[in-house]
Amino acid sequence: GIFCEPCTTEISTTGVSAGDTLTFRLKYSQPSSDFEQTVITDYLPLPIFNAVTIGSFSNAVCGIPGNGTACLGPADTYHSLVDPNPVVTPTMSTDAVNNTVSFTYPPYDSVNNTSSNIDLLFTVTVDNQPFADGLFLTNQANSTEGTTNAGSQALDTILQIKIDEPLLIPTKSAVSTDSTATGVAFAPAIGAPLVFDIPGIVNGTPDWSTDGTPGWTAGEVINSTYLAANPINADLSGIDGGDMIKFAIVIENRGHGIDGAFDIAIKDAKPTELDIPGSGLNLEVFLWDGTPIAFTDLGGSLFGSGIMLTDPGIPASGACQAHDATSGQNIIIITYDLQLSGTGVMNPNIINTTTLLSYSSSEGGPNFVPSGVTDSARVTPATPALTKTIKATSEAHTSDVSNPPRAAIGEIVRYRLSITLPEGLFTNFQIDDNLPGGLVYMDDGTARAVIFSNGEGIFSADVGTLPVPAIPGACMMIGDETTAIPDPLPCALDDFNVGINTSTAADTDTQASFTTGLDPQFKLGTLTNVDGDADRELIIIEFNALVDNS
């Protein structure tokens, strides 16, 4: 393509990419054209150049030789010497082990000591073997000339070549949720004005907007400069069962290979706690400018063997173009929706990992990441929140101050525990009340409870031989965090539901089992909260403790 001798800018600043052809020039001067055998050798750097692809040599001036061929350059005068004998044609050879191409000149004796120039050209293609973007390789040329009495004399020269390659960086992020609950948070926050659509919206357009309002419009672009200021790399916390989450996989090409990245394959590991929602996975792949990218299912789709993005192909270019700070041509965004299970165990640390399986510098070329490159987004569901207050004491006159309240030896303090229960499954749900020394739990049947929910409600199941409270029934009431708490609470906790330890075996505890400072364990079985609305579900327990003289 470009005649640029000596091509300093092109090879050391701009760089060369897979598929480029480079023509090298070797020049050697003979002041008198009297010399013993002379060998001119070029050491081509691996793995970018392959010397054995140079298969033929023409001892004539040919202009720019074609790929894999060599000839004489325009300044070669040695080949035309007749002084008095014509010169002997040099021989070309290649060495696969040392990755060299050599030109061997037999001895020559110029009667008139005529000066001459050797000018050699050969052309090779930049290989598509994986290499680091922006690094330099050194090309060394060597000439060895024999002498009559002084042995061989050697000369060396070097040339540095910058290599441009694709460099894909995948980033996984939670980007939006349909939850409006207090406490839902992205960390780090998705930086304004970038916003993503709420999960469940299926409209065939990109799921992002850069103008601060949901809904993509033509002309909105996400580029590398924008991502540097507004990173898409967030974890999500505070959601509960039934809430939907939109995830984004951002692929940024930070490399400079001129044709971009080809054969991009990616997969995702769906955690068991996350389900495909009823509205569907809503898997979408778009370029920076909203252009959709087709993809091929490698088996099992994104959560199986993955998907491979389709390269445009004409002209020869990959799906993810070379890095450009402002154009956005090097950005691909993949989005999809999942839903936190409403009936699964609430793992406090749900990791969603994406793996970049492959990419290449040319169509069908070798994989740059045979071991894969991963990035993860973390989802932390809301956990039960507990508050403890004193509801009343048996001797009102002893509490002459409100903080801390006072009680006399022999007085009974009635405590209230209030638990906010997120949606989801909570196996063997127990509450450990930390009673300090000087207080004794009263195992006399005065512990009572209420469970507020609406919608589909809360369900309980046995754990081991542990009976469950009466749910639904006397313990269940329709309500939420705004509902007035009845007095007394509607149901008494069975003796099986309170113990001195966490055992789920049959209860044998008596009042004597509870000594001063011994924590009561309130055991509510395995709870499933499927009340998937915006308000809160509550468990409230009240119990008595005696102030003793210990």
Phi, psi and omega per residue, in radians:
G1 nan -1.010 -2.992
I2 -2.016 2.204 3.005
F3 -1.582 2.040 -2.944
C4 -2.463 0.309 -3.029
E5 -0.833 2.183 0.202
P6 -1.599 0.172 3.032
C7 1.066 0.503 -3.092
T8 -1.048 -0.826 -3.136
T9 -1.127 -0.761 -3.058
E10 -1.120 -0.653 -3.055
I11 -1.688 -0.361 -3.069
S12 -1.959 -0.303 3.115
T13 -1.960 -1.023 3.113
T14 -1.198 -0.817 3.132
G15 1.648 2.912 3.131
V16 -2.069 2.682 -3.051
S17 -2.211 2.874 3.105
A18 -0.950 2.351 -3.141
G19 1.623 -0.299 3.069
D20 -1.179 2.536 3.013
T21 -1.835 2.370 3.127
L22 -2.088 2.317 3.038
T23 -1.826 2.084 3.129
F24 -1.650 2.586 3.141
R25 -2.187 2.210 3.097
L26 -2.001 2.119 -3.118
K27 -2.119 2.365 -3.101
Y28 -2.489 2.230 -3.090
S29 -1.764 2.428 3.054
Q30 -2.040 1.799 -3.068
P31 -1.036 -0.600 -3.100
S32 -2.196 -0.017 -3.118
S33 1.029 0.478 2.999
D34 -1.927 1.965 -3.104
F35 -2.731 2.720 2.980
E36 -1.447 -3.016 -3.116
Q37 -0.949 2.319 -3.127
T38 -2.171 2.305 3.127
V39 -2.117 2.178 3.078
I40 -1.902 2.117 -3.021
T41 -2.182 2.378 3.048
D42 -1.996 2.176 3.108
Y43 -1.659 1.793 -3.116
L44 -1.412 2.335 -3.078
P45 -1.307 2.349 3.025
L46 -1.533 2.715 0.001
P47 -1.653 0.255 -2.962
I48 -1.446 -0.501 3.140
F49 -2.130 2.560 3.141
N50 -2.144 1.874 -3.027
A51 -1.125 -0.557 -3.044
V52 -1.241 -0.151 3.070
T53 -1.302 -0.194 3.083
I54 -1.457 1.833 -2.926
G55 -1.873 -0.220 -3.080
S56 -2.566 2.706 -3.136
F57 -2.392 2.306 3.073
S58 -1.977 2.164 -3.141
N59 -1.471 0.962 3.122
A60 -2.642 2.717 3.085
V61 -1.241 2.254 -3.031
C62 -2.292 0.144 -3.041
G63 1.416 -2.268 3.074
I64 -1.694 2.059 -3.102
P65 -1.205 2.622 3.088
G66 -1.228 2.934 -3.121
N67 -1.006 2.288 3.106
G68 1.415 0.243 -3.141
T69 -2.271 2.870 3.121
A70 -2.379 2.674 3.096
C71 -2.772 -3.033 3.120
L72 -1.535 2.517 3.087
G73 -1.430 2.968 -3.045
P74 -1.160 -0.337 -3.111
A75 -1.649 0.093 -3.109
D76 -1.293 2.099 3.076
T77 -1.979 -0.256 -3.089
Y78 -1.097 -0.679 -3.039
H79 -1.120 -0.325 -3.090
S80 -1.783 0.112 3.134
L81 -1.158 2.406 2.954
V82 -2.401 1.547 -2.890
D83 -2.509 1.221 -0.125
P84 -1.542 -0.149 -3.051
N85 -1.723 2.554 3.062
P86 -1.172 2.650 3.133
V87 -1.267 2.776 3.087
V88 -1.619 2.363 -3.138
T89 -1.066 2.268 3.092
P90 -1.198 2.811 3.087
T91 -1.921 2.516 3.101
M92 -1.886 2.453 3.074
S93 -2.498 2.719 3.076
T94 -2.174 2.690 -3.121
D95 -2.235 1.965 -3.089
A96 -1.197 -0.602 -3.093
V97 -1.188 -0.854 -3.112
N98 -1.601 -0.066 3.116
N99 0.957 0.952 -3.109
T100 -2.144 2.722 2.919
V101 -2.133 2.305 -3.050
S102 -2.229 2.535 3.068
F103 -2.136 2.070 -3.054
T104 -1.858 2.154 3.136
Y105 -1.874 2.165 3.076
P106 -1.159 2.865 3.111
P107 -1.020 2.613 3.109
Y108 -2.544 2.491 -3.125
D109 -2.201 1.928 3.104
S110 -1.526 2.051 -3.122
V111 -1.071 -0.669 -3.092
N112 -1.661 0.129 -3.127
N113 0.897 0.824 -3.126
T114 -1.336 2.275 3.083
S115 -1.267 2.630 3.135
S116 -2.644 2.862 3.113
N117 -2.155 2.380 2.974
I118 -1.727 2.232 -3.106
D119 -2.337 1.976 -3.056
L120 -2.089 2.448 3.074
L121 -2.200 2.447 2.957
F122 -2.581 2.630 -3.047
T123 -2.113 2.315 3.084
V124 -2.320 2.797 3.124
T125 -1.766 2.414 3.025
V126 -1.162 2.146 -3.064
D127 -1.309 2.857 -3.122
N128 -1.720 0.334 3.097
Q129 -1.168 2.493 -3.121
P130 -1.020 2.397 3.106
F131 -2.717 2.791 -3.103
A132 -1.305 2.383 3.123
D133 -1.189 2.370 3.012
G134 1.456 -0.028 3.104
L135 -1.454 2.820 -3.115
F136 -1.893 2.462 2.999
L137 -1.995 2.589 -3.090
T138 -1.836 2.196 3.053
N139 -1.774 2.140 -3.081
Q140 -1.996 2.338 3.030
A141 -1.986 2.498 -3.094
N142 -2.379 2.412 3.010
S143 -2.143 2.370 3.121
T144 -2.180 2.113 -3.105
E145 -2.127 2.241 3.118
G146 -1.309 2.714 3.047
T147 -2.272 2.904 -3.105
T148 -1.230 -0.751 -3.025
N149 -2.169 -0.277 -2.979
A150 -1.839 0.238 -3.128
G151 1.291 -2.928 -3.107
S152 -1.475 2.486 3.074
Q153 -1.938 2.326 -3.068
A154 -2.081 2.515 3.039
L155 -2.265 2.493 -3.131
D156 -2.289 2.615 2.993
T157 -2.570 2.672 -3.087
I158 -2.242 2.806 3.103
L159 -2.511 2.311 3.126
Q160 -1.757 2.449 -3.073
I161 -2.213 2.189 3.087
K162 -1.478 2.347 -3.097
I163 -1.870 2.212 3.088
D164 -1.800 2.202 -3.129
E165 -2.366 2.786 2.988
P166 -1.242 2.632 3.074
L167 -2.530 1.713 -3.067
L168 -1.607 2.323 3.095
I169 -2.080 1.954 3.086
P170 -1.555 2.462 3.081
T171 -2.275 2.287 -3.123
K172 -1.896 2.390 -3.080
S173 -2.622 2.526 2.820
A174 -1.439 2.313 -2.997
V175 -2.157 -0.357 3.075
S176 -2.820 2.845 3.105
T177 -2.591 2.732 3.070
D178 -1.540 -0.002 3.131
S179 -1.322 2.389 3.058
T180 -1.978 0.230 -3.058
A181 -1.198 2.594 3.027
T182 -1.136 2.407 3.124
G183 1.745 -0.183 3.067
V184 -1.269 2.265 -3.038
A185 -2.588 2.511 3.000
F186 -1.817 2.375 -3.128
A187 -2.409 2.048 -0.114
P188 -1.222 2.753 -3.121
A189 -1.066 2.559 3.014
I190 -1.215 1.995 -2.952
G191 -1.203 2.186 3.050
A192 -1.063 2.567 0.148
P193 -1.589 0.229 -3.140
L194 -1.234 2.218 3.064
V195 -2.365 2.661 3.100
F196 -2.032 2.636 3.099
D197 -1.082 2.676 3.033
I198 -1.164 2.461 3.107
P199 -0.977 2.573 3.101
G200 1.732 -0.207 3.094
I201 -1.466 2.015 -3.102
V202 -2.031 1.822 -3.080
N203 -2.389 0.065 3.074
G204 1.327 0.128 3.089
T205 -2.010 2.873 3.119
P206 -0.970 2.567 -3.064
D207 -1.563 0.253 -3.108
W208 -2.224 2.852 3.052
S209 -2.551 2.519 -3.135
T210 -1.918 0.216 -3.140
D211 -1.883 0.172 3.067
G212 1.571 -0.099 3.111
T213 -2.156 2.465 -3.128
P214 -1.057 2.618 3.107
G215 1.788 1.997 -3.090
W216 -1.319 2.504 3.007
T217 -2.267 2.647 -3.099
A218 -0.989 2.447 3.130
G219 1.744 -0.218 3.111
E220 -1.385 2.247 -3.019
V221 -2.265 2.384 2.963
I222 -1.886 2.104 -3.139
N223 -2.165 3.125 -3.072
S224 -1.126 -0.654 3.099
T225 -1.103 -0.717 3.122
Y226 -1.122 -0.770 -3.124
L227 -1.136 -0.584 3.115
A228 -1.111 -0.589 3.135
A229 -1.579 -0.420 -3.088
N230 -2.295 1.236 -3.044
P231 -1.101 2.490 3.064
I232 -1.864 1.547 -3.017
N233 -2.781 0.985 -2.957
A234 -1.901 2.551 2.872
D235 -1.668 2.835 -3.090
L236 -2.229 2.394 3.108
S237 -2.393 2.768 3.013
G238 1.635 -0.025 3.118
I239 -1.484 2.899 3.065
D240 -2.374 -3.136 -2.993
G241 -0.921 2.384 -3.133
G242 1.624 -0.285 3.119
D243 -1.274 2.521 3.125
M244 -1.725 2.618 -3.116
I245 -2.322 2.350 2.975
K246 -1.750 2.247 3.082
F247 -1.871 2.629 3.056
A248 -2.245 2.403 2.976
I249 -1.957 2.004 3.133
V250 -1.783 2.154 3.077
I251 -1.897 2.052 3.140
E252 -2.022 2.195 3.065
N253 -1.555 1.868 3.107
R254 -1.663 0.047 3.120
G255 -1.581 3.035 -2.985
H256 -2.159 0.207 3.048
G257 -0.960 2.202 -2.892
I258 -1.068 -0.533 -3.102
D259 -1.647 0.038 3.111
G260 1.428 -2.769 -3.086
A261 -1.952 2.314 -3.126
F262 -1.897 2.914 2.969
D263 0.916 0.811 -3.120
I264 -1.381 2.067 3.096
A265 -2.130 2.448 -3.072
I266 -2.555 2.572 3.059
K267 -2.421 2.933 -3.095
D268 -2.356 2.554 3.109
A269 -1.827 1.825 -3.119
K270 -1.370 2.087 3.087
P271 -1.119 2.633 -3.114
T272 -1.136 -0.396 -3.128
E273 -1.337 -0.180 -3.116
L274 -1.949 2.334 -3.114
D275 -1.984 2.761 2.962
I276 -1.336 2.148 -3.048
P277 -1.224 2.925 3.132
G278 -1.077 -0.474 3.108
S279 -1.356 -0.090 3.089
G280 1.767 2.933 -3.130
L281 -1.176 -0.547 3.129
N282 0.983 0.801 -3.124
L283 -1.332 2.173 -3.129
E284 -2.373 2.483 3.106
V285 -2.243 2.121 -3.095
F286 -2.323 2.610 2.928
L287 -1.327 2.972 3.141
W288 -0.871 -0.547 -3.026
D289 -1.791 0.191 3.132
G290 1.602 0.066 3.079
T291 -1.329 2.180 3.137
P292 -1.228 2.587 3.089
I293 -1.991 2.193 3.056
A294 -1.272 2.745 3.112
F295 -2.581 2.802 3.141
T296 -1.928 2.336 3.083
D297 -1.338 2.106 -3.132
L298 -1.498 0.019 -3.135
G299 2.133 1.927 -3.132
G300 1.437 0.152 3.115
S301 1.038 -2.683 -3.000
L302 -1.050 -0.618 -3.073
F303 -1.634 0.117 3.063
G304 -1.899 -2.001 3.106
S305 -1.432 -0.147 3.050
G306 1.827 -3.023 3.120
I307 -2.237 2.644 3.058
M308 -2.048 2.233 -3.123
L309 -1.315 2.475 -3.100
T310 -1.436 2.215 3.102
D311 -1.405 2.503 -3.137
P312 -1.010 -0.772 3.003
G313 1.497 -0.689 -3.114
I314 -2.267 2.009 -0.168
P315 -1.154 2.945 -3.066
A316 -1.023 1.847 3.116
S317 -2.711 2.635 3.134
G318 -1.480 2.948 -3.108
A319 -1.146 -0.531 -3.122
C320 -1.997 1.950 -2.984
Q321 -1.362 3.026 -3.103
A322 -1.097 2.711 -3.083
H323 -1.024 2.343 2.993
D324 -2.548 2.214 -3.003
A325 -1.123 -0.504 -2.985
T326 -2.088 -0.426 -3.026
S327 -1.283 -0.519 -3.082
G328 1.449 0.001 -3.070
Q329 -1.118 -0.229 -3.078
N330 -1.821 0.342 -3.086
I331 -2.098 2.272 3.003
I332 -2.188 2.374 3.135
I333 -2.170 2.149 3.095
I334 -1.911 2.244 3.121
T335 -2.224 2.649 3.048
Y336 -2.805 2.872 -3.073
D337 -1.993 2.451 2.987
L338 -2.356 2.950 -3.090
Q339 -2.347 2.315 3.090
L340 -1.204 2.201 -3.085
S341 -1.034 2.418 3.078
G342 -1.575 -0.115 -3.106
T343 -2.192 0.127 3.138
G344 -1.670 2.818 3.092
V345 -1.110 2.337 -3.071
M346 -1.411 1.497 3.041
N347 -1.167 2.186 -3.094
P348 -1.309 -0.053 -3.046
N349 -2.492 1.425 -3.095
I350 -1.618 2.024 -3.077
I351 -1.837 2.175 3.110
N352 -1.973 1.979 -2.992
T353 -2.006 2.331 3.022
T354 -1.878 2.584 3.142
T355 -2.226 2.098 2.973
L356 -1.361 1.919 -3.005
L357 -1.432 -0.620 -3.045
S358 -2.868 2.703 2.831
Y359 -2.852 2.831 -3.071
S360 -2.509 2.906 3.100
S361 -1.554 -0.048 3.114
S362 -2.678 2.785 3.129
E363 -1.062 2.138 3.136
G364 1.306 0.172 -3.101
G365 -1.348 3.097 -3.121
P366 -1.162 2.602 -3.094
N367 -1.287 2.225 3.120
F368 -1.351 -0.319 -3.074
V369 -2.325 1.152 -3.086
P370 -1.051 -0.444 3.106
S371 -1.611 -0.033 3.140
G372 1.386 2.774 3.048
V373 -2.233 2.257 -3.025
T374 -2.059 2.729 2.940
D375 -2.651 2.645 -2.999
S376 -2.281 2.695 2.950
A377 -2.126 2.450 -3.072
R378 -1.873 2.340 3.035
V379 -2.011 2.153 3.133
T380 -2.014 1.825 -3.141
P381 -1.123 2.733 3.049
A382 -1.068 2.502 3.112
T383 -1.914 2.723 3.105
P384 -0.961 2.407 3.127
A385 -1.937 2.309 -3.024
L386 -2.097 2.318 2.967
T387 -2.200 2.633 -3.119
K388 -2.287 2.285 3.111
T389 -2.381 2.831 2.984
I390 -1.602 2.154 3.110
K391 -1.435 -0.767 -3.089
A392 -2.904 2.910 2.983
T393 -2.249 2.808 -3.079
S394 -1.305 -0.339 -3.115
E395 -2.175 1.641 -3.032
A396 -1.092 -0.499 -3.048
H397 -1.248 -0.237 -3.106
T398 -1.413 -0.359 -3.073
S399 -1.565 1.327 -3.095
D400 -1.471 -0.137 3.020
V401 -2.309 2.705 -3.076
S402 -1.591 -0.409 -3.074
N403 -2.603 1.920 -0.082
P404 -1.431 2.591 3.112
P405 -1.177 2.720 -3.117
R406 -1.998 2.604 3.082
A407 -2.495 2.629 -3.112
A408 -1.692 2.756 3.056
I409 -0.995 2.327 -3.103
G410 1.582 -0.143 3.134
E411 -1.414 2.638 3.124
I412 -1.855 2.247 3.103
V413 -1.881 2.255 3.083
R414 -1.779 2.097 -3.118
Y415 -1.752 2.647 3.045
R416 -2.148 2.207 3.031
L417 -1.851 2.238 3.118
S418 -2.107 2.083 -3.067
I419 -2.051 2.149 2.986
T420 -1.523 2.156 -3.046
L421 -1.928 1.964 3.083
P422 -1.165 2.874 3.041
E423 -1.178 2.525 3.110
G424 2.401 -3.013 -3.098
L425 -1.876 2.261 -3.121
F426 -2.208 1.771 -3.055
T427 -1.275 2.307 3.063
N428 0.884 1.042 -3.058
F429 -1.274 2.080 3.136
Q430 -2.325 2.630 3.087
I431 -2.100 2.143 3.101
D432 -1.732 1.965 3.099
D433 -1.601 2.113 -3.043
N434 -1.495 1.571 3.114
L435 -1.468 2.278 3.111
P436 -1.386 2.896 3.031
G437 -1.016 2.478 -3.072
G438 1.760 -0.104 3.079
L439 -2.192 2.400 -3.132
V440 -2.163 2.202 3.082
Y441 -1.116 2.380 -3.130
M442 -1.698 1.816 -3.121
D443 -1.536 1.146 -3.023
D444 -2.172 0.326 3.110
G445 1.442 0.170 -3.124
T446 -1.604 -0.073 3.082
A447 -1.265 2.253 -3.095
R448 -2.323 2.889 -3.060
A449 -2.614 2.803 2.945
V450 -2.557 2.557 3.077
I451 -2.162 2.087 3.125
F452 -1.702 2.222 2.993
S453 -2.800 2.848 2.974
N454 -2.419 -2.864 -3.055
G455 1.129 -2.343 -3.118
E456 -1.412 -0.349 2.994
G457 1.614 -2.960 -3.111
I458 -2.055 2.424 -3.139
F459 -2.144 2.645 3.127
S460 -2.244 2.594 3.114
A461 -2.375 2.738 -3.140
D462 -1.099 2.616 2.932
V463 -2.123 2.030 -3.055
G464 1.056 -2.258 -3.134
T465 -1.708 0.228 -3.096
L466 -1.351 2.096 3.038
P467 -1.179 2.806 -3.132
V468 -1.825 2.704 3.008
P469 -1.109 2.897 -3.119
A470 -1.310 1.504 3.139
I471 -2.249 2.113 -0.144
P472 -1.271 2.899 -3.092
G473 2.551 -2.454 -3.015
A474 -1.112 -0.507 -3.102
C475 -1.413 -0.275 -2.997
M476 -1.701 2.321 3.022
M477 -2.362 2.586 3.044
I478 -1.376 2.228 -3.126
G479 2.915 -3.051 3.120
D480 -2.632 -2.775 -3.059
E481 -1.184 -0.228 -3.134
T482 -1.652 -0.115 -3.053
T483 -1.339 2.413 3.092
A484 -1.124 2.377 -3.104
I485 -1.455 2.181 -3.115
P486 -1.227 2.684 3.106
D487 -2.364 1.974 0.067
P488 -1.370 2.936 3.030
L489 -1.094 2.613 -2.894
P490 -1.250 -0.365 -3.078
C491 -2.397 2.558 3.064
A492 -1.511 2.393 3.083
L493 -1.293 2.292 3.106
D494 -1.105 2.654 3.126
D495 -1.034 -0.484 3.117
F496 -1.183 -0.325 -3.052
N497 -1.652 0.069 3.094
V498 -2.336 2.306 -3.130
G499 -2.605 3.105 -3.131
I500 -1.589 -0.094 3.127
N501 -2.613 -3.042 -3.061
T502 -1.566 0.095 -3.095
S503 -1.047 2.481 3.065
T504 -1.805 0.230 3.077
A505 -1.353 3.025 -3.137
A506 -0.996 2.426 -3.038
D507 -1.374 2.320 3.068
T508 -2.209 0.208 -3.078
D509 -1.263 2.577 3.017
T510 -2.218 3.087 3.110
Q511 -1.007 -0.618 -3.122
A512 -1.136 -0.377 -3.139
S513 -1.219 -0.448 -3.080
F514 -1.627 1.815 3.114
T515 -1.693 3.014 -3.074
T516 -1.041 2.301 3.114
G517 1.361 0.044 3.138
L518 -1.422 2.221 -3.061
D519 -1.283 2.279 2.949
P520 -1.380 2.482 3.085
Q521 -1.903 2.069 3.096
F522 -1.664 2.118 -2.965
K523 -2.013 1.998 -3.035
L524 -1.932 0.264 3.136
G525 1.320 -2.880 3.059
T526 -1.577 2.033 -3.061
L527 -1.710 2.389 3.022
T528 -2.150 2.036 3.116
N529 -1.823 1.906 3.137
V530 -1.957 0.343 3.130
D531 -1.440 1.391 -2.974
G532 -1.473 1.053 3.070
D533 -2.086 -3.062 -3.030
A534 -1.432 -0.320 -3.114
D535 -1.467 -3.108 -3.035
R536 -1.864 2.568 3.041
E537 -1.783 2.415 -3.013
L538 -2.207 2.529 2.917
I539 -2.042 2.215 3.132
I540 -2.149 2.245 3.133
I541 -2.186 2.376 3.026
E542 -2.160 2.474 3.136
F543 -2.639 2.867 -3.130
N544 -1.865 2.528 3.024
A545 -2.326 2.444 -3.122
L546 -1.694 2.309 3.035
V547 -1.403 1.999 -3.109
D548 -1.800 -3.133 -3.038
N549 -1.776 0.402 -3.140
S550 -1.415 nan nan
